[in-house]
Amino acid sequence: MRWLRRTAARLALLAGIALVVPSGSVHPTTINLTTIGTAKAVDAGDGVVWVLALGSEAAAGDDVMAGLTDAIQLVGVNLDTGRALAIGLPRDLYVEMSNGSARLNTALRDEGPEGVAREVDELLGIEADVVLVTGFEGFLSMMGAVGDVQVDSPTAFTSEDGDVRVQRGRNTFDADQSLSYARTRDTLPDGSDFERVANHQRLLLGTLERLRSVEDEPGFMEGVALSAIGGLQTDMSPSEVYRLVQALTTVEPGRTEGCIITGTFAVVGGADVVLPDLAQARAVGDDARGDARLQGGCRDEG
């Protein structure tokens, strides 16, 4: 019966999207989905789908596309195996953009989702199929529908806003606590972007585990879907969004990997930046491109 409940939930999602997408301009955009190129992997239903997930600093009521990006994760889902890989990119990576070198977190604001995808492709050699952008409002809405998530932390710290005391080991976060956890950098043990990106991946895994644990509850997946589509803006058709959601729900939490692109801290023009380890980035991209799997590891020992 599990397959029947999943199918019913996805059909409800598809119906909801069909109703909402045509009138999406009526609602403030809190989530944006943009296809890159032909997005063949989404249409084919097999192989690997690459989703570039961006967390915009845009506050409630602001355009999510106009904010800087604190969270940048390229997530690959292998539809044939149920495996997934998240490649984390620190916001301060210093990259060459169309108007000169700048930190990667400015790419969405200055070049749009296609520009961010292009920069990531040049760095890793992996072209995203879809770019997903969400701001604070969209994040809180979706996480509120998902419910409390459990996150394992290797260290103890207090969030920058002082609202969350993270303990070493297992933690349970609600939506507001998840946002505080995800935004914290300065009060982390090393205060680095690398630590924050790792926390983003831990939160993603906790969210996936939560979704998989309750996906068979009647009405649960429909509620999560409806929390997202009220402010959704996309160039995807309802059937394409349906196939994308279907793809993401095939991931097995125990078959996920995470990797963070590292680099060297530097100061350029008075701004703190990270000069990316280009050899690591290209090796990781070459390894993962075809199957969303790192058989050679993350290559971050240096």
N, C-alpha and C positions, 0 to 999 in steps of 0.2 A: 504493500500500500504506500510505501514511502515515495515511490516514483509518481504515484497519482497525486499525492499532496504537493510534491514539488512542481508537477506540471500545472496544477490548479493555481499555485502561487504565482508561477511565471505568467500564466494566462491573465491573471488579475493585474499583474504588473504591465503587461502589454496593453491591456484595455485602458488602464489608467494613463499610460503614456500617450495613447492615441487621443485621449480626451484633452490632455494638458498641453502637449507640444504645440498645437496650432495657436493656442492663446497664451503662450509662454511670456509674451511681452507685457501681459497685464501684471505679472508678478515680478518683484525684484529678483534679479538673477543671483542665486546663491550657489549654483553648481553649473559648470559649463563643460560640455563634452564636444570635442572637436576631432573629426577624423583627419588623418594625415595621409596624403596620397590617396590610394585606392582602398586602403585598409582591407586588403584581400584576406588576411587571416581571420578577421571578424566574420566575413561573409562565408568563408569556406567551411568553418565549423570543425576544422582539424588543424594540426600543426601548432604553432606558437603564436599567441596574441601578446603584444607588448603594449602596456598601458603606462603612459607617463603621468604620474599623479603629482599634482602641485598643490601645496597649501598656501593660499594667498593671505597676506596680512590684512586684506580688506575687511573692515568692520561692518556691522549690520547697516544695510542701506547703501553701502558703497559698491561700486562696480568691482566684482571679483577679478576682472581682467586687468585692472589698473593698479593692483597692489604689487608689492615686492613678494617674493616667495621664500618663506622660511623652510618649507619642506619640499624636497625634490626626490622622488623615488621612481625609478624605472622598474616596473613589475612585469615579468614575463610569466605567462601561464601556458604550460604544455597541455593542450586539450587531449592528447593521446595517452598521457601518463598520470595526469593529476598533479604533476610537480609544479612548483612555482619558485621564482627567484626574484628577490628585491635587490636592486643595485642602488645604493644610496649615494647621493651627490651633495656634498656640503654647499650651503648657500654662498659661501665666500670664494668658491672656485673662480679663479681669474682666467677668463677665456676670451678668445678673439671673436668679437661680434661685428656686425656689418658697419657699425659706426666707430669701431676701435675696440680696444680691450676694456673689459669691465667685469664686475662680479656676476656670476651666473644668476643670482637672485633678481637682477634687473631685467632679464631677458623677456619675461612675460609682459611687464609694463611697457618696455620699449619696442619689442618685436612681435608680441602676440604669441599664442600657443604654437603656431607653426615655427616661430623663431626659436622658442625654447627647444622644440623637438629637433630643429636643425643643429643647435649647439650640442645637444646630447648625442646626436648621430655623429657629428664630427669628432666628439671626444671618444665615444665607445664603438662607433661603427655599427650601431643598432638603430634602425628607424622605428619609432613608435607607430603603432596603428591608430591609437587614440590618445588624446591628451585630456585628462580629467582635472579640472580646477575647482577647488572649493574654498570659500572664505570661512570666517568664524561662524557666521549664522548657519550656513549649510552644514558645517561640521557638527555643531551642537544639535541641530535638528536630527541628523542621521544617527549620531551617537546616542541621543536621547531615545530614539526608537529601538536601537540595538540593545540598550540596557547596560548594566554594569559589566565591565570587562576585567579580566584578570591579567596582570602584567608582571613578569618576573624581572626584577632589577638586581644587577650584580653589586650595586652600591646603595648606600642610604644618602639622601639629600632632601632639602626643602625647596619647593618650587620658588621661582623668583618672586611671585606675588605673595608668598607666605601661606597660601591656602592649602597646600598639599605637602604632607610629610611622607616621603617615599621611603619605605623600609627595604632593607636588603632581603631579597626573596620575593615571595608572592604578595602582590598588592591588588586591591579591588578599587577600580575607579568608575565614577559616574561620568556623565558627559562633561561637566564643568571641570572636574578633576583631570580628565583625559586631555582637555585643551591646555590646562596649566602645565601638565606633565610634558606635553609635546612642545610647548613654547620655551621651556626653561633651558638656558644655556649657562648663564653667568654663575649660578650656584651649583653647577655640577662639579664633581671632584676636580676635574682638570679644566673646566670652563671652556671646553672646545666644541667646535662644530661637529667634530667626529663623534663625540659622545651623544650629542643631540640627535644626529642622524641615526645612530644605533638605537636610541630610544624610540624614534619614529618607527623603526622596523619592529621593535618589541610590541609597540601598540598595535601595529598592523596585524601581527600574529595573534595577539590577544583578541582582537576584533574578529578575526577569521575563526578562531576557536569558539568564540561565543556564538557566531552565526551558525556554525556547523552543529553546535550542541542543541540549538533550539529551533532549527529550521523546519522541523516537523510539527511544531506547535501550530494549531489552526489560527490563521490570521497574522502570524508573526512576520513572515516575509512580506506579506502585503503591506503591513504597517511600515516596515522599513522602506519599501519601495515608495509608498505614498509620501513619506517624510522627505524624500529626495526630489520627486518630480514636480512638487509645487513651485519650486523656483528654478527648474531645469531649463537651460537654453542649450540647444544642440542642433547640429546639421545632420544628425543621424535620423534615419526613419525609425518608426516604432519597432519594426521587425529587427533592425540592426541593433537597437538598444536591447531588445529581448535576447538576441544571440550573445551580446556582450555579457549581460547578466548571467546567462546560462553558462558561459565560459568561466566566469569568475567563481561560480558556485561549484565547480568541479574540483577545486583545489583541496588537497588533503593537508591539514596543518602539519602532520608529521613528515611531509615530503616537501617542506619549504626550506629555502636557503636565503642567507643574507650576506651581502658584501658591500663594503663602503670604499669608494674611491678616495685614496689618500693623497697627500701632497706635502709641500713645505710651506710653513707660515712665513709671510713676508709683509712688508709695508710698501704700498705703491701710492704715490700722491697723497700720503697722509692717511690712507685707509688700510685697515688690516685685510689681507687677502690670503688665499691658499693657492699656491702654484701647483697645479695638478701633476700627479705622477702619470705622465702620458703613456709610459711603457705598461704600467699596471692597467690603466684604463683600456688600452687597445687589446691587451692580452685577455682581460676579462670579457670584453665584448666579443672577441673572436671565439672564445671558448663557449660562451652562452648563447650566441646568436641563433643557432639552429635548434636547440632543445631546452633552453631555459635551465641549464644545469652547468655547474662549475666542476668539471672533472679534475681541473688543475688547481682548485682552491681559489682563494681570493687574491693571492699574490701580494699581500700587504705586509709581509714580514719586515721589509726594509723601511 
